[in-house]
């Protein structure tokens, strides 16, 4: 099974994995995906093995691509589900001699699939198909029964131990309120809420609730975290230099009592562990990440130029500046009150 490339999408596709396992309980199912991202589904009951691929930039080169295809060929898969949309991912399974190749018929790859499936379309031109529904539709079109649409992830004993050690070394006690924040976004700066807004929100929870705030950062996002920490009155925890992988990140997020962040992968991890979550949307449509989870608040300023889908805002970033800290704090406090 070729998993999505984006961390958040890997989480949103978990009902698909569950449906495949339910349909083929005795099968040997392998997760094929970009190396580091496979940690997201580690310890899940849906997969028996994992086949890591090189980073996307390397897969665009002939040598790494052919070597990856050879690895797929050696695995001798009889059926392959493609949750990616690209021509190259279909070519990988075609060159890898996967018997049945099932995926959406798009990006000119229909001839490389044995089962090209129609791409779902929104009901109206100005609407979008939510990402989770996109994968659910693929499952149903492939003949899989989808009885459970929950998003969920799993922790291994090593993930729990890593989180226990990480928080313990930083003086976080068992009863402390932990507020996680993810101020970065791999997609680009246009999806990022302002640093001073994060600082004000973090300081509120430190003052009002004695919370321990942890600022998460992915590769290349350390500067954002450092900027927020410098603007804060209180002192946050950070994962900078802690050797956190996507696999161990799950344990750190699962320990949080509240999670606030941009529309990004860690948000979907938090949702998968059923945390109260506040997500701030800017350049991308809220509808893409539509969720029916009652503990999630998805905030948008609904400005005239959004969603633009730009990676960097070409004007004044009004979609993010108009979502105020007061609004985020109000929604987050309401979620904590509901949680008791």
C-alpha positions as CSV (number, residue, x, y, z in Angstrom):
1,X,0.0,0.0,0.0
2,X,1.5,3.3,-1.1
3,X,0.9,5.8,1.7
4,X,0.3,9.5,1.2
5,X,3.4,11.7,1.4
6,X,2.1,14.4,3.8
7,X,2.1,13.6,7.5
8,X,-1.4,14.9,8.0
9,X,-2.7,12.9,5.1
10,X,-1.2,9.7,6.5
11,X,-3.3,10.2,9.6
12,X,-6.5,11.1,7.7
13,X,-6.1,7.9,5.6
14,X,-6.2,5.6,8.6
15,X,-9.8,4.5,7.9
16,X,-8.5,3.2,4.6
17,X,-5.8,1.1,6.2
18,X,-8.3,-0.3,8.6
19,X,-10.7,-1.2,5.8
20,X,-8.0,-3.1,3.9
21,X,-7.0,-5.1,7.0
22,X,-10.6,-5.9,7.7
23,X,-11.1,-7.1,4.1
24,X,-7.9,-9.2,4.1
25,X,-7.3,-10.3,7.8
26,X,-4.8,-13.0,6.8
27,X,-2.8,-11.0,4.2
28,X,0.7,-9.7,4.6
29,X,0.2,-6.0,4.2
30,X,3.2,-3.7,3.7
31,X,3.2,0.1,4.1
32,X,5.2,1.7,1.4
33,X,6.1,5.3,2.0
34,X,8.7,8.0,2.4
35,X,11.1,6.7,4.9
36,X,10.7,9.0,7.9
37,X,6.9,9.2,7.6
38,X,6.5,5.5,8.1
39,X,7.0,6.2,11.8
40,X,3.4,7.7,11.9
41,X,1.9,4.2,11.3
42,X,4.4,2.2,13.3
43,X,2.9,-0.1,15.8
44,X,-0.5,-0.1,14.1
45,X,-2.3,-3.4,13.6
46,X,-2.9,-2.8,9.9
47,X,0.6,-3.5,8.6
48,X,3.0,-6.4,8.8
49,X,5.9,-4.7,7.2
50,X,7.2,-1.4,5.9
51,X,9.2,-0.5,2.8
52,X,10.8,2.9,3.1
53,X,11.3,5.0,0.0
54,X,13.9,7.8,-0.4
55,X,12.9,11.4,0.2
56,X,10.8,12.9,-2.6
57,X,13.6,15.0,-4.0
58,X,15.7,11.9,-4.5
59,X,12.8,9.9,-6.0
60,X,12.8,12.5,-8.8
61,X,16.2,11.3,-9.8
62,X,16.6,8.2,-12.1
63,X,19.0,6.2,-9.9
64,X,17.1,6.3,-6.6
65,X,13.8,5.8,-8.5
66,X,15.0,2.6,-10.2
67,X,16.5,1.3,-7.0
68,X,13.1,1.9,-5.3
69,X,11.3,0.1,-8.1
70,X,13.7,-2.9,-7.7
71,X,12.9,-3.0,-4.0
72,X,9.2,-3.1,-4.8
73,X,9.8,-5.8,-7.4
74,X,11.7,-8.0,-4.9
75,X,8.7,-7.7,-2.5
76,X,6.5,-9.4,-5.1
77,X,3.3,-7.6,-4.2
78,X,0.2,-9.1,-5.8
79,X,-2.0,-6.1,-5.0
80,X,-1.1,-2.4,-4.5
81,X,-3.3,0.4,-3.4
82,X,-2.1,3.9,-4.3
83,X,-3.2,6.6,-1.9
84,X,-0.9,9.1,-3.7
85,X,-2.0,10.9,-6.9
86,X,1.2,11.2,-8.8
87,X,2.2,9.6,-12.1
88,X,5.5,8.6,-10.6
89,X,4.0,6.6,-7.8
90,X,1.9,4.6,-10.3
91,X,5.1,4.1,-12.4
92,X,6.9,2.8,-9.3
93,X,4.3,0.1,-8.8
94,X,4.2,-0.7,-12.5
95,X,7.9,-1.0,-12.8
96,X,7.8,-2.9,-9.5
97,X,5.5,-5.5,-11.2
98,X,2.8,-5.2,-8.6
99,X,0.0,-7.4,-9.9
100,X,-3.1,-5.3,-9.3
101,X,-2.5,-1.5,-9.1
102,X,-5.5,0.3,-7.7
103,X,-5.8,4.1,-7.5
104,X,-7.4,7.2,-8.8
105,X,-7.3,7.8,-12.6
106,X,-5.6,11.1,-12.6
107,X,-2.4,12.9,-13.6
108,X,-2.1,10.9,-16.8
109,X,-1.4,7.6,-15.0
110,X,-4.6,5.6,-15.9
111,X,-2.7,3.2,-18.3
112,X,-0.3,2.3,-15.5
113,X,-3.2,1.1,-13.3
114,X,-5.0,-2.2,-13.6
115,X,-8.0,-0.6,-11.7
116,X,-8.2,3.1,-12.5
117,X,-10.9,4.6,-10.4
118,X,-12.9,7.8,-11.0
119,X,-11.7,10.9,-9.1
120,X,-14.5,12.2,-6.8
121,X,-15.8,15.7,-7.7
122,X,-17.3,18.3,-5.3
123,X,-21.0,18.9,-5.6
124,X,-20.5,22.5,-6.6
125,X,-17.6,24.3,-8.5
126,X,-16.7,26.4,-5.4
127,X,-16.6,23.4,-3.1
128,X,-13.8,20.9,-2.3
129,X,-13.7,17.2,-1.4
130,X,-12.4,16.8,2.2
131,X,-9.1,14.9,2.3
132,X,-10.5,12.3,4.6
133,X,-13.6,11.7,2.4
134,X,-11.2,11.5,-0.6
135,X,-9.6,8.4,0.9
136,X,-12.9,7.0,2.1
137,X,-14.2,7.3,-1.5
138,X,-11.2,5.5,-2.8
139,X,-11.8,2.6,-0.3
140,X,-15.4,2.3,-1.4
141,X,-14.7,2.6,-5.1
142,X,-12.1,-0.2,-4.6
143,X,-14.8,-2.4,-3.1
144,X,-13.7,-2.2,0.5
145,X,-16.3,-2.0,3.3
146,X,-15.8,1.1,5.4
147,X,-17.5,0.5,8.8
148,X,-15.3,2.7,10.9
149,X,-14.2,6.2,9.8
150,X,-12.3,7.1,13.0
151,X,-8.8,8.5,12.6
152,X,-6.4,6.8,15.0
153,X,-2.7,6.1,15.6
154,X,-0.8,3.9,18.0
155,X,2.1,4.1,20.4
156,X,4.8,1.6,21.0
157,X,6.5,1.0,24.3
158,X,9.5,2.9,23.1
159,X,7.3,5.9,22.2
160,X,5.8,5.9,25.7
161,X,9.2,5.6,27.3
162,X,10.7,8.4,25.2
163,X,7.8,10.7,26.2
164,X,8.1,9.8,29.8
165,X,11.8,10.5,29.8
166,X,11.4,13.8,27.8
167,X,8.8,15.3,30.1
168,X,10.4,14.0,33.2
169,X,13.8,15.5,32.5
170,X,12.0,18.9,32.0
171,X,10.1,18.7,35.3
172,X,6.7,17.9,34.0
173,X,4.7,16.1,36.6
174,X,1.9,13.6,36.1
175,X,-0.9,16.0,36.9
176,X,0.5,19.0,35.0
177,X,-1.6,20.5,32.2
178,X,0.4,20.3,29.0
179,X,-0.5,22.5,26.1
180,X,1.1,21.6,22.8
181,X,1.6,24.1,20.0
182,X,2.8,23.6,16.4
183,X,3.7,26.9,14.9
184,X,5.3,25.6,11.7
185,X,4.0,24.1,8.5
186,X,5.9,22.1,5.9
187,X,3.7,23.5,3.2
188,X,4.9,27.1,3.7
189,X,4.8,30.3,5.7
190,X,1.3,31.3,4.4
191,X,-0.1,28.6,6.7
192,X,1.6,29.9,9.8
193,X,-0.1,32.0,12.5
194,X,1.9,35.0,13.8
195,X,4.7,34.4,16.3
196,X,3.5,37.1,18.7
197,X,0.0,35.5,18.6
198,X,1.4,32.2,19.6
199,X,3.5,33.8,22.4
200,X,0.4,35.6,23.8
201,X,-1.7,32.4,23.7
202,X,1.1,30.4,25.4
203,X,1.5,33.0,28.1
204,X,-2.2,33.0,28.8
205,X,-2.2,29.3,29.6
206,X,0.9,29.6,31.7
207,X,-0.6,32.5,33.7
208,X,-4.2,31.3,33.9
209,X,-3.7,27.6,34.3
210,X,-0.1,27.0,35.3
211,X,0.3,25.0,32.2
212,X,3.5,23.7,30.7
213,X,3.6,24.8,27.1
214,X,5.6,22.8,24.6
215,X,6.5,24.3,21.2
216,X,6.9,21.6,18.5
217,X,9.1,22.2,15.4
218,X,9.9,20.1,12.3
219,X,13.2,20.3,10.4
220,X,13.9,23.9,9.4
221,X,11.2,25.3,11.8
222,X,13.5,25.9,14.8
223,X,13.7,29.6,14.1
224,X,10.0,30.0,14.4
225,X,10.0,28.3,17.8
226,X,13.0,30.4,19.0
227,X,11.2,33.6,17.9
228,X,8.0,32.7,19.9
229,X,10.1,31.7,22.9
230,X,11.9,35.1,22.8
231,X,8.5,36.9,22.7
232,X,7.0,35.0,25.7
233,X,7.0,36.1,29.3
234,X,7.0,32.5,30.4
235,X,9.4,29.7,29.5
236,X,8.2,27.0,27.1
237,X,9.5,23.5,26.4
238,X,10.8,22.8,23.0
239,X,11.9,19.7,21.1
240,X,14.9,21.5,19.6
241,X,17.9,19.2,19.9
242,X,15.9,16.4,21.6
243,X,16.3,13.9,18.7
244,X,12.6,13.6,18.1
245,X,11.5,11.5,15.1
246,X,8.0,11.4,13.6
247,X,7.6,8.1,15.5
248,X,8.6,9.5,18.9
249,X,6.6,12.7,18.2
250,X,3.4,10.7,18.6
251,X,4.2,10.0,22.3
252,X,5.0,13.6,23.0
253,X,1.7,14.8,21.4
254,X,-0.4,12.1,23.1
255,X,0.7,13.4,26.5
256,X,-0.7,16.8,25.8
257,X,-4.1,18.0,27.3
258,X,-4.7,20.6,24.5
259,X,-3.2,21.1,21.1
260,X,-3.1,24.4,19.2
261,X,-1.5,24.8,15.7
262,X,-1.6,25.6,12.1
263,X,-3.2,23.3,9.6
264,X,-0.3,20.8,9.6
265,X,0.6,17.1,10.2
266,X,1.0,17.3,14.0
267,X,-2.6,18.6,14.2
268,X,-3.8,15.3,12.7
269,X,-1.7,13.3,15.1
270,X,-3.4,15.2,18.0
271,X,-6.8,14.5,16.5
272,X,-5.9,10.8,16.2
273,X,-5.2,10.7,19.9
274,X,-8.5,12.4,20.6
275,X,-7.1,15.6,22.1
276,X,-8.9,18.9,22.3
277,X,-7.6,20.7,19.2
278,X,-7.8,24.2,17.9
279,X,-6.6,24.6,14.3
280,X,-5.9,28.0,12.6
281,X,-6.5,28.1,8.8
282,X,-5.1,30.6,6.4
283,X,-4.2,30.0,2.8
284,X,-5.8,26.5,2.6
285,X,-9.6,25.7,2.8
286,X,-11.0,24.6,6.1
287,X,-13.1,22.2,4.1
288,X,-10.1,20.2,3.0
289,X,-9.5,19.1,6.7
290,X,-13.2,19.0,7.6
291,X,-13.8,16.8,10.6
292,X,-16.8,15.5,12.6
293,X,-14.8,15.2,15.8
294,X,-16.6,17.2,18.6
295,X,-13.3,18.1,20.3
296,X,-11.9,20.0,17.3
297,X,-12.3,23.7,16.6
298,X,-11.3,24.9,13.1
299,X,-10.8,28.7,12.9
300,X,-10.6,30.9,9.8
301,X,-10.9,34.6,9.2
302,X,-12.9,34.0,6.0
303,X,-11.1,36.9,4.2
304,X,-11.9,37.7,0.6
305,X,-8.5,36.4,-0.8
306,X,-8.6,33.1,1.0
307,X,-8.2,30.3,0.3
308,X,-5.4,31.2,-2.1
309,X,-3.3,28.1,-1.6
310,X,-0.1,30.2,-1.8
311,X,2.9,28.9,0.1
312,X,4.0,32.5,0.9
313,X,1.5,35.3,1.2
314,X,2.1,38.0,-1.5
315,X,0.3,40.7,0.5
316,X,-0.4,41.3,4.2
317,X,-1.3,37.8,5.5
318,X,-4.7,39.0,6.6
319,X,-6.1,35.5,6.8
320,X,-3.9,34.8,9.8
321,X,-3.6,38.3,11.4
322,X,-7.4,38.5,11.7
323,X,-7.6,35.3,13.7
324,X,-6.8,36.8,17.1
325,X,-5.3,35.3,20.2
326,X,-8.4,36.1,22.1
327,X,-10.5,34.0,19.7
328,X,-8.1,31.0,19.9
329,X,-7.9,31.3,23.7
330,X,-11.7,31.4,24.0
331,X,-12.2,28.3,21.8
332,X,-9.4,26.5,23.6
333,X,-10.8,27.3,27.1
334,X,-14.2,26.1,26.0
335,X,-12.7,22.8,24.9
336,X,-10.9,22.4,28.2
337,X,-14.1,23.2,30.1
338,X,-15.9,20.5,28.2
339,X,-13.2,18.0,28.9
340,X,-13.6,18.7,32.6
